Amino acid sequence: MNKKELAAKLAKKAGLSQVKAMECVNAIFDANPGNGIVAMELDAGHKVVIPGFGTFSAKKRAARTGTNPASGSRITIAAKSYVRFKPGKTLRERIEA
C-alpha cells in the first residue's frame, strides 16, 4: 500500500473527501523538514507511541570500526541516527496469528 492508497482507504472509512484524507496522511507522515507530526517529534528526540500499534523512536549508533569486504582493510564507520519502529503487542499478535 502506498500513501495514495492509504488516503483513499481513510477517505472511505472516515467519510472524508480524498483531498482531506491526503491532507491528514501528509500531516502525520510527511518526512520533509518542518512537516509531518511523527518526523517532527522524532527530530525533537521524543518517542511516538500509538498504543496497540507500535512505537517510533530515534536511536543513535556510535562510530565504529569495520572491514571493507572488497579489500579487507579496516575502515571507520561514522556515527549516525536512525529511526526504529517497535510493533505493539496487539499488532504483533495479529500478524503472528
Long-range contacts (C-beta under 8 A, 24 or more apart in sequence): 3-29, 42-83, 50-88, 51-88, 52-88, 52-89, 52-90, 52-91, 53-87, 53-88, 53-90, 53-91, 54-85, 54-86, 54-87, 54-88, 54-91, 55-85, 55-86, 55-88, 56-83, 56-84, 56-85, 57-83, 57-84, 57-86, 58-82, 58-83, 58-84, 59-83, 59-84
